[in-house]
């Protein structure tokens, strides 16, 4: 591959690689030559090759993988949340909420229809703004907050990063990390710095290392972290604020995706007086994934820049959708449904973790796995891929921890979505998980 790449400028090198890709000489998953190696062969400056690779990332042809290099994107194999297509196996890796627990919007729909909204009018619906301001101000008191509405959390994160960073800037991401976070950072051309996650969330030493390595933005999930389910304790959040207090201009994004469903309190990592921050709360987990709407509470400068990122395109999220969300969230009956759904997810997850621990004859799984969130994060003593193969033979399709990793090391975790299984199904899956672990260990041994 390397000998076929030609050019003396960044544009020529990028175009050469694109042509090789178009003609099948470079395929999905291939790693491009190291920058130094290619620069020496072409007798160009290293920055020229860096710029060429950046153009490929911007075009969606390649992704940066830190020390793993720059690779051609395999769009067909990019992990996505949701049901696996064309599988006869019982899919327990969807990451979906239970549709039976999503409130029916039918009764609220007639009330949200009103006069058309025209260009130049306020972009946030008045009722939603009033509700959201009270919601976010409660968790970020004594802060000058500005509100923005985006088309979901991923839309918010993508635009927040774009208004603050340039390509090749470093972003501190939790490791393991939610799928869309990984893809957003890589397709944006940002360098990802992994920050390990333990049972209390993002680690202090990991964040300190990322900031020392030059991270200009941090994305943190304060509770029900996806995929691990971990939530920050008050002590952990305090320690993380201490690290970030030395970096007041780093953009801190808190993705509180589980918000109203979480059984854990919210603890912010934004230090007092921090200059760049955003709290993102989408409604997709409790009002349904099709309700593509998120509230962003941020400092005034970040809010102004975020509005500029919205203005050339969507400008605003549909006021019909905003009014529907506001009507549902203001309904005591709907809020009671949401509260019950949060308790249901925690109870079903906890019961499953206990079942697996009982079948395995130890409490390692129960000690390591959180019950908050839509999934459980199950530890496997051997590479999870081996355990998943055994589970497939027993009729189950699980999600590999490898999909959520920022590094290439084989994961020893499975992420399972079990809250919609009845007791008999959950018992059978727990028994099959234990049996699959035993079979995989025996096969490796």
N, C-alpha and C positions, 0 to 999 in steps of 0.2 A: 504493500500500500504506500509506504513512505516514498518509494522511488517514483511513484506516479504523480505525487503532488508537486505542482509547479507554481511559479509566480515570484515577483519581487516586491509586491505591495500587498497590504492586507486584503484589499478587494480581490486581487488576482489569486491569492492563495485560497481565500474563501470560495471563490468561483470554481477553482480547480477541484476542490473537495466536493463541492455541490455536483459538479459534472460526474465525478467518480461515483458519487452516491446515486445519481440518476441512472447511470449505466450499470449499476449493480456491482461495481468493483469494490465499493465500501458498503457494508450491509449493517442493518440494525444490530446494535450491541458492540460493534467494533470500537476499539479505543484508538483515538488519533495519536500520532507520534508525540512524545514529550516535546514541550515547547523548545527547550534548549537543543534537542537533537535535530528537529526540523529546521530551526534557525541556522544551525551550523551547516547543514547540507545545502540550504538555499542561499547561504551567505547573506542573511538579513539580520536585522536587530531582533532580539527576543520579543520586544514589544510589538513588532510587526506581526509575529505569529500570534501573540496574545490577542491582538486586535482582530485578526482573522477568525480565531476561534470564538471571540465574542460575537462577531457577526453571525456565525453559524448558530450560536445559542439563541440570539435574538430572533433568528428566522425559524426557530423551533426544530432545527435539524440535529442539534447536539445538546448535550447537557453536561454541566460540570459536576464532577464527583470528588472534589478536593484532591487528596493524594491519589485517588483512584483514576485521575486524569479526566479527559474530555471524551465522551462517547457519543456515537451516533444513536439517536433516539429510536427506541422500538415502540412506536405508538400502539401497536397491537397488543403489546405485553405490559403496558403501563398499568399498574394496579389501580383499581377504582373501587369505591364503595358500592354496595348493592349486590343483587343476586347474580350468581354466576350463570352465564348463558349456556344453554344446551347441556345441562348436567342432569343425570338421572339420580344423583346422590342427594341426600337431605342436606341442604345448604345451611350451615351454622356459622357462616362467616360474613353475613350480609352487613352488619353494622346498622341495620335499620331499626327505627322505633316500631312498636307494635301498632298497626293501623287501627286496632280496636280501641286504643287509648288516645287517639288523636281526636280532639273535639270536632263535632259536626258544625260547619260554618253556615249551614242552610238558614237557620233562624236569624242570623245577623246580616245576611246578604241584603234583604230589602232596605235596611236602614242605612246602608253605606252608599246607595245610589243618590247622587245629587247633581248639581249643575256641573258642566264641564270645567276642568281646570285649564287655564290658558297660559301661554308663555309669559314669563315675568312675574308670576305669582309665587308666594312662598313655597319652597320645595318640600317642606315638612308639614304634614297634616297637623292641624292645631291640637286635636284630641290625642294623637299619638305622641306629639312633642310633650304635652303636659304629663302624660303617663310616664314616658321614658325619662323625663328630667327627674321626676321623683324617684324612679327606680335606680338610676345611676348615681344621683347625688347622695343617696343613702350609703352607697359603698365607697364613694370618693368624696367625702365631706370636705369642706373648707378648700375647695379647688374651683377655679374658674373654668367650668366645663362648657363646651360647645357641642351641640348635637348634629350628627349627620346620619342620613338614612341611605343604606346601600342595598344592592341586590344580593344579600346574603353575606356570610362571613368571609368566604373565599374572595369575593369581589372586594370587600373592605380591605383585607390583608394585602391583596395584590396592589391596590391603589395606594395604600399607606406606604408600602415599600417603595413604589415607583416615585412618590412625591418626596422621598427622603434620601434615596440611594441612587448611585450610578452603577453600571455593570462592573462586576468584579469586587464590589464592596462585600464585606463579610456580614452574614446574618447568623446569630446564635439560635440554633434550633434544638428542641428537646430530642433526645435519642433514647428510645424509639420515638417517632414523630408521626402525627396524622398525615395521611397520604397527600391531601391537597396542599398541605404546608410544604412538603418536600418538593412537589411538582411546581408550585408557584415560585419558590426560591430558585430552583434550577432553571426553569424556563425563562425566568427573569434575568438570568445571567449572574446571579449573586453567588458568592462563595458561601457554602454552608459550614458552620463550625458546630460539631456535635456537642451537646451538653447532656451528660448522662442523667437519667431519671431513676430515682429509687422510690420506695414506698411513700415518701413524703413529697414527691414531685421533683422539679428541677434541683440539681445539687448545687451547693454553694461553691465548692471548689471547681466544678465544671463551668459555672457561669463566670467565676473569676478568671479562669483560664481563657475563656472565650473573649472576655473583654480585654485581657492583656494581649490577645492575639489580633486585636483590632476590630472586633465586631462593632458595627455601627447601628445595628438593630437587634432586638431580642424579641422572640415570640414565645410567650409562656402561656400554658394552660393552667389556670389557678386551681381548677377542680375537675374531677372526672376526666383526667388526661387520657386522650386517645392515642395509643391503645391500652395503656396500663391501668387506667381507672384511678391513678393516684391523685390526691388532693393536697395542696399546700397546708401545712400547719401554721399556726400563728408564729411559732418560733422560726420555722423555715423562711416564711415570708419576710420576717424582720431581718434575718441574715442576708437574704437576697437584696433587700433594700439597701443594706449597708454596702454591698458590692457596687450597686448601681449609683449610689450617691457620689461616687468618684467619677461618674460619666454622665453628667447632667444633660448632655445633648444627644446621647444615644436614644434612638427611638425605641420605646418599650411598648409592645403590643400585647395586651392581655386578651386571650381568646376564651371568653367564658361561655363556651358553647352549650353547656348543660344547665346553666343558670337556674331557672325556676324548677327544674327537675332534681337538682342536686340535693343530696342529704347532708352535705357538708357546708360549713360557713365559707363565705368569700373572704379571702385575704389577699390584698393587693401587694404587688412588689414595687409599685411606683413610689419612689422616695419623696418626701416633702420638698416642694420647690423644683421638682424635675421639670425640664423644659420641653420635652418631647414624649408624649405618651398617648395611648388610645386604648380604651376598653371597648371590646367588640362583643356584642350579644345578639346572636341570631335567634329566630323563632322556630327554626326548622325542626328541632328535636321535640318540641311540645305542641306546635301548631301544624307540623307536617313539612317534609322536605320541599313540597311544591310551593310553600309560602316563602318565596325567595326574598327575604327582608332581614336586615340586621340594623341594629342601633349602634352607632359609634359615638362614644363620649370621649372627647379629646381636648387638649390644650388649644387655645385660639389659633395659634400659628399652624398647627397640624390640621385643624378644621378648615382653615382658609385654603391651604394647599390641597387638601382632599377635595374640597368643592371645585377647585380648578381642574383636578383630574377627572371629575364627573362632568363638568360643563361642556366639553366638546362632543360628548356622546349622549348617554342616557339623561344627563342633567338631573333628573329626579326619578325616584321609584314611584310607580303608579299610585295615585292618591286613592284609588279604589282599594288597592291592596293595603295601603296604610290604614285606611278607615276600617277595613275588615279586621286587621290585626288589633287595632285599638279597641274596637267593639268587643272582640273576643276576650281580650286581656282585662277589660273593665267589667266583664260579666262574672259575678261571684260563683255561678255554677260552673263556668269554664275553669276558673281558677281552682275550684275544688277538684275538678277532673284532673288537672295538671298535677296538683299535689298528690292525688291518689296514684297517678301514673309513676311519679318519682319514687314513691314508697314501693310500688309493685316491682319496678326494675331492681331496686336494691334488695328486696326480699327474695326475688327469684334468683338473682346473681349469688346472693349469700348462701341460699339453699344448695345451689349447684356446686359451689366451691366446697361446702361441707361434704357433699356426696362424693366428690372426687377424692377428697382427703380420706374419707372413710374407706373407699375402695383401694386406695393405695397403701393404707395402713400406716400413714404418718400425717403430720399436720403441716408439712412443708408448703403444700399448695395453699392451705387456708391462711398461713402466715404471710405469704408473698402476694396474694391476690387481693385487690380491692373489690368492693361490691358496688361502688358508685359508677354510674355510667350505663351505657347500653351493652357493654361487653364484659367478659372476664378474661384475664391475662393468665394463662396457665403455663407454669414452668415445666419443662421437660428436661430430664437429666442427660439426654442425647440430642443431637440436632433435630429440631422440630420437623424437618422435612421427612425424616425416617418415621416419626410418629404419625404424621399426616398420611403417609402411604398406608400404614396399618389401619388408620381410621377409614380410609377410602374403601378398603377391603371389607369393612364392616358397615358400609353404606352411608358414611358421613363425609361432608366436604367442609374442611376447616380452613381458616385463614392463617397463613404462615407469618410468624413474627418478622421474617426476612423482609416482607413487603414494607415494613415501617422503619427499617434500619437505615441509618445514614452511612454506615460502613458496610464492607463486604463480608464481614465475619458471619458465619452461619448462626442463626438465631436458635435459642433454646426455649422459645415460647410459641404458643398458639394463642390466637385471639378468637374467642368463641362468642357468638351471639345466642344466648340461651333463654332469654326472658320470655319468649313466646312458646317454649316447650311446655307441655303439660307434665305432671309428675312422673308418669310412666316413661315418657320420652326422655325427660331429664335423667331419670335413673338409668335408663339404658345407655345414654350417651356417657354418663359418668363412669359406668362400668366399662364401656368400650374405650374410653380414654385411658383408664388404668391398665386395661389389657393391652392396649396399643403401646403404651410406654414399656410394659414388661417385654412385649415381643420385640420392640425396637432395641431395647438394651441387650436382650439375648442375641439378636442378630449382629449387633456391633461387637459384642463380646466373643 
